[in-house]
Amino acid sequence: MKITVDADKCEGHSRCYSLAPELVDVDDYGNAFVLNEGQVPEGMEERAQLIVDNCPEFAIEIQEG
């Protein structure tokens, strides 16, 4: 499983970072970017879904595979 962040949609709310700092980080403006090339470590799948569900801008997506 991988996650992606659409930088054009991200508004810098940083909810994803507060919920899963193991999966994403934020820049100085609060805009998110993926860690580990977006690879979700085993056992973190629920956390990945949590940040997708909590992004108010729908900027985070899960890609299976």
N, C-alpha and C positions, 0 to 999 in steps of 0.2 A: 504494500500500500504506500502511496505517495500523496503528499499534499502540495498544492500550489497556491501562491498568493498573487492575485492580479493587482499589480502596483497601480494601475490606472483607477481601480475601484476603491482601493484602501484609502480611508480618510483619517487614519491615525488614532482610532479610539483605543487601541491597545488591549482590547478585551482578550484577544487570542493569547497575547503574551502573559497576561495575568492568570489565565487558565492553564496554559501549557508552555512554560518557558523552555521546556525540553525540546519543543518542536519548532518554535518560531522565536525570533528576536525582533527588536524594533530599532529603527534609526533615531537620530536626534529629534526628528519631527513626530515620532510615534508610529511611523509607517512600518508595517510588518514585512519580514522576509523569512523564508524557510531556512532551517538549519539542516545539516546532513543531506544536502541536495534534495530535501523534501521527503526522504525516506522516513517512514514511521517505524520506530523500533517495535519489536514484538511486545505485546502487552500494553501498548500506548494507543491502540485503535480507538478505544472509547474516548480518550482525550482528544484525538484528532476529530472525531465526530462532534464532540462538545464545542470545539472552536469553530467548526463549520456552522453549527447551529446557532452560535452566539455572535457571529459577525453581522453587524447591522447593515453592512454594505454588500454582503454576499460575495466578498472578495476571495474567500478561501474555498477551494474545492478538493475533493478526494478523487484520486485516480487509482483504480484497482490495477494490480499487476505487478 
